[in-house]
Amino acid sequence: MNRITVFRTPPRIVMGPGAIGRIPQEVSELKAEKVLFVTDKGIIGAGLIQPAQEALEKSEIKYAVFDGVEPDPRYEIVADCLDMIRREKADLVIGFGGGSPIDIAKAGAIMATNEGTIADFFGVDTIPKPGLPTLIVPTTAGTGSEATPIAILSDEGEKLKKGIVSPYLMPSVAVIDPELTLGLPPDITASTGTDALIHAIEAYTSVNATDMTDILAFRAMELLYENIRTAYANGNNLKARSCMMEGSLLAGIAFANAGVTAVHAFAYPIGAEFHIPHGVANTMMLSHVMRFNLLGNVPKFAEIADAFSLPTEGLDDLGAVETAIDAIERLAEDLRVPRHLADFGITEKDIPGLAEGVMKVTRLLANNPRTMTLEDAKEIYKAAL
């Protein structure tokens, strides 16, 4: 407590099986007259959004649907979303889906009240005015974006994912309904679940961690590590799915305040250039970045083994860290998440450019527990080949 910190979280969190049935009530509390759902065609095709639409219809609340979100969306998609917000005269945006629809929803809502293009606002605290209210409904236990003041968008010109960080991006309401994740395919469960776990690990080891974020991140690690295998193996296990959603939410609140670190900085260039799913990119880099970072705070990294309930009797802190890293690598194998960059066609000749991309993500490297150089980044990528 030797520094001033600010703790941010959504004003309202509605959580539990069937929570989407509360959407009309939340819309009414926000005094909205016309809602725009922002989602993707996969969510529409799976019928996940239908119960929410039916609930709005029953309450005679008008809505429209923008389903033009793509995976790892280009920032240009925000303009398409904004056009529909204006055309439909929407006064509330509902982000419904994984991280991509959520981030487009948050960005579109901001642009409804601010001049310029979304590319003008990459960075921290660059948005002048609040946007439209947002109600966020995640359909994966992964991004935690329902609880963060952050949006991540792809810049194809620079082959990099870029972040916008502003208190105006914090959702007005988060609706967490684990029933939306029942039957989620195992590969999506794995990649999104490991992404959530990485959010918790990085928040816990960030130089900006506080007692408050540590409590949330530690509990998130417990919930996610304990339940991810069950959710992967039996997608209809509601208890496991509920624990995963709670863990993802807690991790999101933790990293919204403490920040993520170099794992994400390494994931952004390979995700943008080689179109590797975000959770997979993070998982491939996690153990290698942890082995580099652990010297920055060995006792803190050792506590990850406690969160995973791993046997550490007789081990010193370094031994406990290695036990935790081994467990993470075993988890990736159990969940069949790809482990090597070469699986996606990345070769040693790609590494210099990718490493330069890492060094551009200064917002995240500033949170890292160990100072990193360009040569360090190259070596870490080489280890992940």
C-alpha positions as CSV (number, residue, x, y, z in Angstrom):
1,M,0.0,0.0,0.0
2,N,2.9,2.4,-0.7
3,R,1.3,3.8,-3.9
4,I,-2.0,5.2,-5.1
5,T,-4.0,2.8,-7.2
6,V,-7.4,2.9,-8.9
7,F,-9.6,-0.2,-9.0
8,R,-12.2,-0.5,-11.8
9,T,-14.9,-3.0,-12.4
10,P,-18.3,-3.0,-14.1
11,P,-21.0,-1.2,-12.1
12,R,-23.3,-4.3,-12.3
13,I,-22.5,-8.0,-12.8
14,V,-25.4,-10.4,-13.2
15,M,-24.2,-14.0,-12.9
16,G,-25.7,-17.5,-12.9
17,P,-27.5,-20.1,-15.1
18,G,-30.3,-18.4,-17.0
19,A,-28.9,-14.9,-16.4
20,I,-29.7,-13.8,-20.0
21,G,-33.3,-13.9,-19.0
22,R,-32.5,-10.7,-17.0
23,I,-31.4,-8.8,-20.0
24,P,-34.8,-6.9,-20.5
25,Q,-34.6,-5.7,-16.9
26,E,-31.1,-4.5,-17.3
27,V,-32.0,-2.7,-20.6
28,S,-34.8,-1.0,-18.8
29,E,-32.6,0.1,-15.9
30,L,-30.3,1.7,-18.5
31,K,-33.3,3.5,-19.9
32,A,-32.6,2.3,-23.4
33,E,-35.3,2.3,-26.2
34,K,-33.4,0.6,-29.1
35,V,-30.8,-2.1,-28.6
36,L,-28.1,-3.2,-31.1
37,F,-26.7,-6.7,-30.7
38,V,-23.1,-7.0,-31.9
39,T,-22.2,-10.6,-32.6
40,D,-20.9,-12.9,-35.3
41,K,-22.5,-15.4,-37.7
42,G,-21.3,-18.4,-35.7
43,I,-23.3,-17.2,-32.6
44,I,-26.3,-16.6,-34.8
45,G,-26.0,-20.0,-36.4
46,A,-25.7,-21.7,-33.0
47,G,-28.9,-20.1,-31.8
48,L,-27.2,-18.7,-28.7
49,I,-28.6,-15.3,-29.1
50,Q,-32.2,-16.4,-29.7
51,P,-33.3,-16.6,-26.0
52,A,-32.1,-13.0,-25.4
53,Q,-34.0,-11.8,-28.5
54,E,-37.1,-13.6,-27.3
55,A,-36.8,-12.0,-23.9
56,L,-36.6,-8.6,-25.4
57,E,-39.5,-9.2,-27.7
58,K,-41.6,-10.4,-24.8
59,S,-40.8,-7.1,-23.0
60,E,-41.5,-5.2,-26.2
61,I,-38.0,-3.8,-26.4
62,K,-36.8,-3.0,-29.9
63,Y,-33.6,-4.4,-31.2
64,A,-31.4,-4.9,-34.3
65,V,-28.5,-7.2,-35.0
66,F,-25.0,-6.5,-36.4
67,D,-23.4,-9.9,-37.2
68,G,-20.4,-8.7,-39.2
69,V,-17.7,-9.4,-36.6
70,E,-14.9,-11.6,-37.8
71,P,-12.3,-13.5,-35.7
72,D,-9.5,-11.2,-34.5
73,P,-11.4,-8.3,-36.1
74,R,-9.7,-5.6,-38.2
75,Y,-10.2,-2.2,-36.7
76,E,-12.1,-1.2,-39.8
77,I,-15.0,-3.4,-38.7
78,V,-15.8,-0.8,-36.0
79,A,-16.9,1.6,-38.8
80,D,-19.4,-0.9,-40.1
81,C,-20.7,-1.4,-36.6
82,L,-21.0,2.3,-36.1
83,D,-22.9,2.7,-39.3
84,M,-25.6,0.3,-38.0
85,I,-25.7,2.0,-34.6
86,R,-26.5,5.3,-36.3
87,R,-28.8,3.8,-38.9
88,E,-30.9,2.0,-36.2
89,K,-30.6,4.9,-33.8
90,A,-29.5,2.4,-31.1
91,D,-29.0,3.9,-27.6
92,L,-27.5,0.7,-26.1
93,V,-25.0,-1.8,-27.5
94,I,-25.1,-5.5,-26.4
95,G,-21.8,-7.3,-27.1
96,F,-22.8,-11.0,-27.4
97,G,-20.1,-13.7,-28.0
98,G,-16.4,-14.2,-27.6
99,G,-13.8,-11.5,-27.3
100,S,-14.1,-10.3,-30.9
101,P,-17.8,-9.3,-30.8
102,I,-17.3,-7.8,-27.3
103,D,-14.4,-5.6,-28.4
104,I,-16.2,-4.4,-31.5
105,A,-19.3,-3.6,-29.4
106,K,-17.2,-1.6,-26.9
107,A,-15.4,0.2,-29.7
108,G,-18.6,0.9,-31.7
109,A,-20.3,2.3,-28.6
110,I,-17.4,4.7,-28.0
111,M,-17.3,5.9,-31.6
112,A,-21.1,6.7,-31.5
113,T,-20.2,9.8,-29.4
114,N,-16.6,10.6,-30.4
115,E,-15.2,12.2,-33.6
116,G,-12.6,10.6,-35.9
117,T,-11.9,6.9,-36.4
118,I,-11.2,4.2,-33.9
119,A,-7.5,4.1,-35.1
120,D,-7.2,7.6,-33.5
121,F,-7.6,6.1,-30.1
122,F,-5.1,3.3,-29.9
123,G,-3.2,3.7,-26.6
124,V,-4.1,4.6,-23.1
125,D,-6.6,7.3,-22.0
126,T,-7.0,8.7,-25.5
127,I,-10.9,8.7,-25.7
128,P,-12.4,12.2,-25.0
129,K,-16.0,11.3,-24.1
130,P,-18.1,8.4,-22.8
131,G,-19.8,6.3,-25.3
132,L,-23.2,4.6,-25.4
133,P,-23.9,2.2,-22.5
134,T,-22.9,-1.3,-23.2
135,L,-24.2,-4.6,-21.9
136,I,-21.8,-7.5,-22.4
137,V,-22.7,-11.2,-22.6
138,P,-19.7,-13.5,-23.0
139,T,-20.3,-16.9,-24.6
140,T,-16.9,-18.3,-23.7
141,A,-14.9,-18.6,-20.5
142,G,-11.9,-16.8,-21.9
143,T,-11.4,-13.1,-22.6
144,G,-12.7,-11.5,-19.5
145,S,-13.5,-8.5,-21.7
146,E,-16.9,-8.2,-20.0
147,A,-15.0,-6.8,-17.0
148,T,-12.2,-4.7,-18.6
149,P,-11.8,-1.2,-19.9
150,I,-9.9,-2.6,-22.9
151,A,-10.5,-3.4,-26.6
152,I,-8.1,-5.2,-28.8
153,L,-8.2,-4.8,-32.6
154,S,-6.0,-6.0,-35.5
155,D,-4.0,-3.6,-37.6
156,E,-3.3,-5.6,-40.7
157,G,-1.0,-2.9,-42.1
158,E,1.4,-3.3,-39.2
159,K,0.6,-7.0,-38.7
160,L,-0.1,-6.3,-35.0
161,K,-2.9,-6.4,-32.5
162,K,-3.4,-3.0,-30.8
163,G,-5.1,-2.1,-27.6
164,I,-7.3,0.8,-26.6
165,V,-7.5,1.4,-22.8
166,S,-10.0,3.8,-21.3
167,P,-12.3,3.9,-18.4
168,Y,-15.0,4.7,-21.0
169,L,-14.6,1.2,-22.4
170,M,-15.7,-0.4,-19.1
171,P,-19.1,-2.2,-19.7
172,S,-22.2,-0.8,-18.0
173,V,-23.4,-4.3,-17.2
174,A,-21.8,-7.8,-17.5
175,V,-24.2,-10.7,-17.8
176,I,-22.5,-14.0,-17.1
177,D,-24.6,-17.1,-18.0
178,P,-22.7,-20.4,-18.0
179,E,-25.5,-22.1,-19.9
180,L,-24.3,-20.3,-23.0
181,T,-21.1,-22.3,-22.9
182,L,-22.7,-25.8,-22.5
183,G,-21.6,-27.9,-25.4
184,L,-18.9,-25.4,-26.6
185,P,-16.5,-27.5,-28.8
186,P,-13.5,-28.9,-26.9
187,D,-11.0,-27.0,-28.9
188,I,-12.7,-23.7,-28.2
189,T,-13.1,-24.6,-24.5
190,A,-9.3,-25.3,-24.4
191,S,-8.1,-22.2,-26.1
192,T,-10.4,-19.8,-24.4
193,G,-10.0,-21.5,-21.0
194,T,-6.2,-21.4,-21.2
195,D,-6.4,-17.7,-22.2
196,A,-8.4,-17.0,-19.0
197,L,-5.8,-18.9,-16.9
198,I,-3.0,-16.9,-18.5
199,H,-4.9,-13.6,-17.7
200,A,-4.9,-14.7,-14.0
201,I,-1.2,-15.8,-14.0
202,E,-0.1,-12.5,-15.7
203,A,-2.2,-10.3,-13.4
204,Y,-0.8,-12.2,-10.4
205,T,2.8,-11.6,-11.5
206,S,2.4,-8.1,-13.0
207,V,4.5,-5.3,-11.4
208,N,1.2,-3.5,-10.9
209,A,-0.4,-6.3,-8.9
210,T,-2.1,-5.3,-5.6
211,D,-3.6,-7.2,-2.7
212,M,-7.0,-6.8,-4.3
213,T,-5.9,-8.1,-7.7
214,D,-4.0,-10.9,-6.1
215,I,-7.0,-12.2,-4.3
216,L,-9.0,-12.2,-7.5
217,A,-6.2,-13.7,-9.7
218,F,-5.3,-16.4,-7.2
219,R,-9.0,-17.5,-6.9
220,A,-9.2,-17.4,-10.7
221,M,-6.2,-19.7,-11.0
222,E,-7.8,-22.1,-8.6
223,L,-11.1,-22.2,-10.4
224,L,-9.7,-22.4,-13.9
225,Y,-7.0,-25.0,-13.3
226,E,-9.3,-27.2,-11.3
227,N,-12.2,-27.2,-13.8
228,I,-10.7,-26.8,-17.3
229,R,-10.1,-30.4,-17.9
230,T,-13.6,-31.4,-16.9
231,A,-15.2,-28.6,-19.1
232,Y,-13.0,-29.8,-22.0
233,A,-13.9,-33.5,-21.6
234,N,-17.6,-33.0,-20.7
235,G,-18.9,-29.8,-22.2
236,N,-22.3,-30.3,-20.6
237,N,-21.0,-30.3,-17.0
238,L,-22.8,-27.1,-15.7
239,K,-20.7,-27.0,-12.5
240,A,-17.4,-27.0,-14.4
241,R,-18.8,-24.5,-16.9
242,S,-20.0,-22.2,-14.1
243,C,-16.6,-22.3,-12.4
244,M,-14.9,-21.6,-15.6
245,M,-17.1,-18.5,-16.2
246,E,-16.5,-17.3,-12.7
247,G,-12.7,-17.8,-13.1
248,S,-12.7,-16.0,-16.4
249,L,-14.6,-13.1,-14.9
250,L,-12.3,-12.8,-11.8
251,A,-9.2,-13.0,-14.0
252,G,-10.7,-10.2,-16.2
253,I,-11.2,-8.0,-13.2
254,A,-7.7,-8.7,-12.0
255,F,-6.0,-8.0,-15.2
256,A,-8.2,-4.9,-15.9
257,N,-6.4,-3.4,-12.9
258,A,-3.0,-5.1,-12.8
259,G,-2.5,-5.6,-16.5
260,V,-1.2,-8.5,-18.4
261,T,2.5,-8.9,-19.2
262,A,4.9,-10.3,-21.9
263,V,2.9,-13.4,-22.8
264,H,0.3,-11.3,-24.5
265,A,3.0,-9.1,-26.0
266,F,4.4,-12.2,-27.7
267,A,1.0,-13.5,-28.7
268,Y,-0.1,-10.3,-30.5
269,P,2.4,-10.4,-33.5
270,I,2.0,-14.1,-34.2
271,G,-1.8,-13.8,-33.9
272,A,-2.0,-10.9,-36.2
273,E,0.5,-12.2,-38.9
274,F,-0.2,-15.9,-38.8
275,H,-3.9,-15.8,-37.7
276,I,-3.3,-18.0,-34.7
277,P,-6.3,-18.1,-32.3
278,H,-5.5,-15.8,-29.4
279,G,-5.7,-18.4,-26.6
280,V,-3.5,-20.8,-28.6
281,A,-0.9,-18.1,-29.3
282,N,-0.8,-17.3,-25.6
283,T,-0.5,-20.9,-24.5
284,M,2.3,-21.6,-26.9
285,M,4.3,-18.7,-25.4
286,L,3.4,-19.1,-21.7
287,S,5.9,-21.5,-20.4
288,H,8.8,-19.9,-22.3
289,V,7.9,-16.4,-21.0
290,M,7.5,-17.7,-17.5
291,R,10.9,-19.3,-17.5
292,F,12.3,-15.9,-18.5
293,N,10.2,-13.9,-16.1
294,L,10.5,-15.9,-13.0
295,L,13.7,-14.3,-11.9
296,G,11.8,-11.0,-11.6
297,N,9.8,-12.4,-8.6
298,V,10.6,-16.0,-7.8
299,P,8.4,-16.2,-4.6
300,K,5.4,-14.9,-6.5
301,F,5.8,-17.3,-9.3
302,A,6.2,-20.1,-6.8
303,E,2.8,-19.4,-5.4
304,I,1.2,-20.4,-8.7
305,A,1.9,-24.0,-7.7
306,D,-0.2,-23.4,-4.5
307,A,-3.0,-22.1,-6.6
308,F,-2.9,-25.3,-8.7
309,S,-2.8,-27.4,-5.5
310,L,0.5,-29.0,-6.7
311,P,2.7,-31.0,-4.3
312,T,5.7,-28.8,-3.3
313,E,6.8,-30.3,0.0
314,G,10.6,-30.3,0.2
315,L,10.9,-27.9,-2.8
316,D,12.4,-24.4,-2.7
317,D,10.8,-21.6,-4.6
318,L,12.6,-22.3,-7.8
319,G,11.5,-25.9,-7.6
320,A,7.9,-24.9,-7.0
321,V,8.0,-22.6,-10.1
322,E,9.3,-25.5,-12.3
323,T,6.6,-27.7,-10.9
324,A,4.0,-25.1,-11.9
325,I,5.5,-24.7,-15.4
326,D,5.6,-28.5,-15.9
327,A,1.9,-28.6,-14.9
328,I,1.1,-25.9,-17.4
329,E,2.8,-27.8,-20.2
330,R,1.0,-31.0,-19.2
331,L,-2.3,-29.1,-19.2
332,A,-1.6,-27.9,-22.8
333,E,-0.9,-31.5,-23.8
334,D,-4.1,-32.8,-22.1
335,L,-6.2,-30.2,-23.9
336,R,-4.4,-30.7,-27.2
337,V,-3.5,-27.1,-27.6
338,P,-0.6,-26.8,-30.1
339,R,2.7,-26.3,-28.4
340,H,5.1,-25.1,-31.2
341,L,5.2,-22.1,-33.5
342,A,6.3,-24.4,-36.3
343,D,2.9,-26.0,-36.3
344,F,1.7,-22.8,-37.9
345,G,4.4,-22.5,-40.4
346,I,6.6,-20.1,-38.4
347,T,10.3,-20.5,-39.0
348,E,13.5,-19.0,-37.7
349,K,13.6,-16.4,-40.5
350,D,10.3,-15.0,-39.2
351,I,11.6,-14.4,-35.7
352,P,13.4,-11.0,-36.1
353,G,10.3,-9.3,-37.4
354,L,8.1,-11.0,-34.8
355,A,10.5,-9.9,-32.0
356,E,10.4,-6.3,-33.2
357,G,6.6,-6.6,-33.0
358,V,6.9,-7.7,-29.4
359,M,9.0,-4.7,-28.5
360,K,6.3,-2.3,-29.9
361,V,3.8,-3.6,-27.3
362,T,5.3,-1.2,-24.7
363,R,1.9,-1.0,-22.8
364,L,2.3,-4.6,-21.7
365,L,6.1,-4.8,-21.4
366,A,5.8,-2.0,-18.8
367,N,3.9,-4.5,-16.6
368,N,6.4,-7.3,-17.0
369,P,8.3,-8.5,-13.9
370,R,11.6,-8.6,-15.8
371,T,13.0,-6.1,-18.2
372,M,13.1,-7.5,-21.8
373,T,15.4,-6.7,-24.7
374,L,15.0,-7.4,-28.4
375,E,17.6,-10.2,-28.1
376,D,15.6,-11.7,-25.2
377,A,12.5,-11.6,-27.4
378,K,14.2,-13.4,-30.2
379,E,15.5,-16.2,-27.9
380,I,12.1,-16.7,-26.4
381,Y,10.5,-17.1,-29.8
382,K,13.3,-19.5,-30.8
383,A,12.5,-21.6,-27.7
384,A,8.9,-21.8,-28.8
385,L,9.6,-23.1,-32.3
